[in-house]
Every structure is written in C-alpha cells, then in structure tokens.
Amino acid sequence: MSAASPDPSDSPDPGGAAPRPRADPGRADGGGHHPGGLGRLEDELAELDAERPPRLTRGRVIAGLVSAALVIALLGWALPWATGTSWGDIAGTLVSLPAWAVPSVVMLGAGALLLEAVTVRVALPGSRWSGVLLAHPAAGATSLAIPGGGILGLGLMGWILRRSGLALPVILTGIIAASLAEMVLTSVLIPLLGLGAYAISPMLSPVGVALPGAVWAAVVAVLGAVIALALTLVLLRRGVLSALLDQFSTQLPEGVAPVILAQRDVLVEMLRRRWVPLLAPTLGARVLQWVALVLAIQAVGAEVPWLLTVAIFALGRVLSLVPLTPGGAGVTETVGAAALVALGVVAADAAAAMLLLMVTMLLVPLLAGALTTVLTLTLAPDRRSAA
C-alpha cells in the first residue's frame, strides 16, 4: 500500500519513509501554521516524526492515578460487598487455585495480544513485525492505563510505527482499518451475542433466574457502535469526503486533501478485499479471552453453562467501553462476580474467578505494553531516514 500525492517530491520513497513537509516561508523550521480550527493538524501529525513520543500531560497523569485509586477502591470494597463475601475468603480461594490456572490465563492473554497484532500487521502492508509487536502492546497499555487514553495510545502507536520506517499515510490508513475491525467485533458482534445469551439465560440458569442487569447497557453499546459505523461509512463515500475537504480547503495544509482522498481509496479497497484477514485474528483474540473466563470458572471448581459464560464475557466487554477505570477494571470484576453468584457460584469462588480473568484482560496487556515502550525508547532503532 502506498500513498498517492499530487507532487512526486512528496511521494513516499521505496524504503517506506514518509514525505517531509514543504517549508513554509514564514518559518525556518519548515512546519507552517494554517488558519482555522484545523490549523494544528500538520503540527499534530508532525509529532509522529519527533524524537520523543506523544507527551503525557499532567492532567492525564492525574486522571490515571485517580482511576487506579478507583480500581483499588472497587476491588477492595465493592467486589466483596456485591458478592456477599470477604477478602479473607477470596484470598483463600486464590491460594488454593490449581497450579495451571495462572500460567494458563497468562498464556491466553499473550496469545490474544499476538492475534490483535496480526490484525494490525494485515492493516499495514509492508510493515515490519518488530515495529508492530512494539507498537500494538504499547498503544493498548496506554489506552488501558489512562481513562480516555485511546487517542494517546493511537498516537504512540503511530510514532513507533513511524520510527520503524513506515510511511505516515500508510500508518493512518492502517490504524483506521484495524480500529474498524475492533469496533465491528467488540462493540457490535460481542454485545449482540451477549444479548442473545441474556434472552435465553432464564432457561439455562441452574437456579432458574436471569442474569442481573446490563441488558440496556448492551443495547446502548450496540446502538452507539452501529451509529458510529454508519457515520463512518457515510464519511468514506468519496463524494461526501470530497465535499468536506472542499469546505475546509483553506484550513487544511497544502497537499493534504489529495493524500486523504488517495488513502481513502486504499482503505475502501482494503476493507473490500481483506475484511476476512482483518476480522479473523481479532475474533480469535476475543475467543481466547472468553476461554480464559471459562478456565477461570473451572479453576475455582464452579460449573456454568458455556452459553451463559458468553453472556458474562459480553457484559464485561460492554462495561470496558465505559472510560471510568482502565479497561473497566474493578467494575467488570464486580459485576461479573455478581452475575456468577446469581448463577449459583459460591461468592468467594465467583470473585476469585473474575480476578483470575483480570490477569488476561488487564495485567498481561499492561505489563506487555510497559515492556515494549521501554524497549522502543531504549533499544529500537530509528529507521525513518534509513532510505
């Protein structure tokens, strides 16, 4: 995949280096400002070529610390309260877990990360595996650790991929394609499966009761995702996008509009021809995470019908979309444990099972992201000017 440009001097070279911005007569550094609300676009994108990664502001640091404190409070108080047990009983269950339990959920978490990286690699033809394996965990950990950190995480991913030598237009197109695949699966398909499982849960429940709450949360999540997908599809129509670019032509950096249209064509062609390779790895990642839930329930000695585990897993994914805590941590475990208790699982076992799943869903991505970020900053070479 290559980026089109109206000027041959702006085209990415065969080595994958991104075009350098044309100099603005008003500035000696070559990065001109443009009027209007979109005037910062060029400077924001230029950060991907900066020596240091996107900045972590004081406000984001404070938000992350507050969020971490909230997670601790939820796990320390809300989890035992919602399940009707104590931390002493939960700790006793955790200590008595079989030897295979923790290694299994760790491996499943790592496998899910690798499969998600495959989707990113498919969306970025010509990218190096080393760059993708560094960029994806770092971005995921950032979005998990900071409430609303998704944009910052994508910026970090773009910066790492840019350092690996990939052209900027290719990076932007690939990130959009991978994000759409994630949206279709995590925000639409999984909540729909969860709603179906909820609908028949009274017939499958061993105690004859429906799972508690969150049906409307799943409905809202599905509707929101469908609306977002519909708006995205409208925006990807060439006529609509061209009209928007014409409207903001005086506010966009010179030469950006043709590149956007060219990359739109590349993106649409990719979605048409490669939708299976884009969706399949991420779907496999979600399956591994669901298997981690099944194994966690088995590890504590409980029995829950598989279809109901799908409903509980879907409930957790819906709650993780709410940027209150990192990945919904604390909230997901508390609600999931309460659902297991409603299905007849012993309270301490239910809480321990959800904490075991937390290793797959939160701890493994955070640790992997921290490691890859350190490796990027200390060891990974900068190939932007290799060509």
ZIQUI-V39936 format. One record per backbone hydrogen bond with DSSP energy under -1.0 kcal/mol. NH is the residue of the N-H (numbers start at 1). CO is the residue of the C=O. If there is no record, write none. Layout:
# ZIQUI-V39936
nh-><NH	NH>
co-><CO	CO>
This chain:
# ZIQUI-V39936
nh-><10	11	16	27	39	41	44	45	46	48	49	50	61	62	63	64	65	66	67	68	69	70	71	72	73	74	75	76	77	79	81	82	83	84	85	90	91	92	93	94	95	96	97	101	104	105	106	107	108	109	110	111	112	113	114	115	116	117	118	119	120	121	122	123	127	132	133	134	135	136	138	139	140	141	142	143	144	145	146	149	153	154	155	156	157	158	159	160	161	162	163	164	165	166	171	172	173	174	175	176	177	178	179	180	181	182	183	184	185	186	187	189	190	192	193	194	195	196	197	198	199	200	203	204	205	208	218	219	220	221	222	223	224	225	226	227	228	229	230	231	232	233	234	235	236	237	241	242	243	244	245	246	247	248	249	251	252	256	260	261	262	263	264	265	266	267	268	269	270	271	272	273	274	278	279	280	283	284	285	286	287	288	289	290	291	292	293	294	295	296	297	298	299	300	301	302	309	310	311	312	313	314	315	316	317	318	319	320	321	322	324	328	329	331	332	334	335	336	337	338	339	340	341	342	344	345	350	351	352	353	354	355	356	357	358	361	362	363	364	366	367	368	369	370	371	372	373	374	375	376	377	378	379	380	383	386>
co-><7	8	13	24	36	38	40	41	42	45	46	47	57	58	59	60	61	62	63	64	65	66	67	68	69	70	71	72	73	74	77	78	79	80	80	86	87	88	89	90	91	92	94	98	100	101	102	103	104	105	106	107	108	109	110	111	112	113	114	115	116	117	118	119	124	128	129	130	131	132	134	135	136	137	138	139	140	141	142	146	149	150	151	152	153	154	155	156	157	158	159	160	162	161	167	168	169	170	171	172	173	174	175	176	177	178	179	180	181	182	183	184	185	188	189	190	191	192	193	194	195	196	200	200	201	205	214	215	216	217	218	219	220	221	222	223	224	225	226	227	228	229	230	231	232	234	237	238	239	240	241	242	243	244	246	248	248	253	256	257	258	259	260	261	262	263	264	265	266	267	268	269	270	274	275	276	279	280	281	282	283	284	285	286	287	288	289	290	291	292	293	294	295	296	298	297	305	306	307	308	309	310	311	312	313	314	315	316	318	319	322	325	326	329	328	330	331	332	333	334	335	336	337	338	341	340	346	347	348	349	350	351	352	353	354	357	358	358	359	362	363	364	365	366	367	368	369	370	371	372	373	374	375	375	163	383>
